[in-house]
């Protein structure tokens, strides 16, 4: 007997195929969604192992396969989703940077004598619970600090 093929072996193999599928798509100027990649992965498997050929080859090679198909495709889909962002979109940590115009407006409100709670109510009037208002006050405080760091002028 040659050995065993484990779930981890199949996972690594699928990850390599998924990366190759994305790379080929990028080279061809395509944008593939994770479900499209999974369809191509399944097509690859169908072409590699025509009906019944899989069992004959594996038996002839003396390989024991210990793989759960549901787990395999769940893991492949999860990896295809993660790879989509790796290949097509740069991930940035944290919230998007606030624009200067907004920060200048917050600074203007603060320097015109409004306290944090009044600014919160002016900017986000839909806040309805004390906890949300408290969190928003802290956010406004940080935004005013950021505006001052950027040396922004208050907007008129």
N, C-alpha and C positions, 0 to 999 in steps of 0.2 A: 504494500500500500504506500502511495506517495505521501499522503498527508491529509490534513483537514483544511477546509476552507471555512473560516469563521465569519461571523457578522462583521467583525472589524476589518477583515480582508476585503469583503464586499464593499463596505463603506468607503475605504480608501480608493478602491477601484472606481466606484461611482463618482467620488469627488474628482478624480483625475479626468474622467470622461466629461463631467459637467463643466469643469474648467476649460477643457478642450472645445466643447460645444460653444461656450460663450466666446472664447478666443476666436474661433472660426467665424462666428456671427459678427464680431467686431471688425475682423478683417474684411468681411463682405459688406460692411456698413449697415448691418441689421441691428435692431434692438429686440432682444428676445426677453419675454417675460418668463418668470420661473416655471409656469405651467407649460409653456412652449418648449422649454429646455427638457422638462420631464417627458414630454411627448417624444422628443427626439431621442432621449435616452432609451425609452421603451422601444422605439423603432430600431435603435442599434441592437438591443437585445434580441428582438425578433429576427433581425437579419443574421446575427451571430449564431443563433440557435433556432434553426427551423424546427417545426413541429416534430418532437420525438428525438431529434438529434442530440439534444442536451443530455438526456439520460444515457444514451449509448456512449457518448464521449466520456462522460464522468465515470461511468462504470469501467470502461476500458482503461482509463488512466488510474483507476484505483483511488479516487479522491472521495472523501466523505464530505458532504456538504451539510453544514449546520447553519442554515439561514432561514429566518422568518421573512416571508415576502412582504407582509404588512409593515414590519419594522424597517425593512430595507427601503421601501418606497417612502415611508414617512421621513426617514433620515435623508434620503435623496432630495425630497421636496424641501426640507428644512435647509439643506446645504445649497440648493439652487436659489432659494430666496436670499440667503446670506451672500452668495456669490453675485447675485444681481446687483446688490449695492456695492460690492467690491469692484465689479467690472464697469458699472455704469454711473455710479454716483459717489462722489467724495462725501464721506461722513465727517461732519464737524461736531465737535463736542459742545454741549451747552446750547443755550437759546441763541437765536440770531441776534446780531448786534443791532442795537436800537439806532435809529437814524438821528442825525443832529437836530433836525427840525422838531421832532417830538421832544427830545431832551431840552431843547431851548424853551419850548412851551412850558414844560414842567418847571424849569428853573424860573421862568417869568412868573408863574403862579406863586412859587415859593417866595421869590423876592418882592412880590407885591403884597406880602403879608399873610398869605393863606398858610394854614398849618397842614400837616400831612393828611389828616382826615378830610379836610375841605378839598384838598387836591384830589384825593381818591374819589370823592363824590363828584367832582367836576369831570374827571377823566373816565371813571367807571361807575356811573350812577346805578347800574343794575345790581350791584353787590347788595345782598340782602341779609347776611348773617354777620354777627360780630366777629367770628373767626375769620371769615373771608375779608372783612374790612381791616382787621389787624394784619393779616398777611399782605394785603395790598398796601397798607401804610409802610410796612417794612420795604416792600418793593419800590415804592415811591422814594423813600429815603435813600436807597441804593442808587436809584436813577439820578437823583439830585447830586449825589456824590460823584457819579460818573460824569455828569454834565460839567461840574466844576473841574474835574480832572482834565477834561477836554478843552477847558478854557472857553466854553461856549458863552455867547452873549445871550441875555434874555431876549426872547422875541417880543415884538410889540404888537 
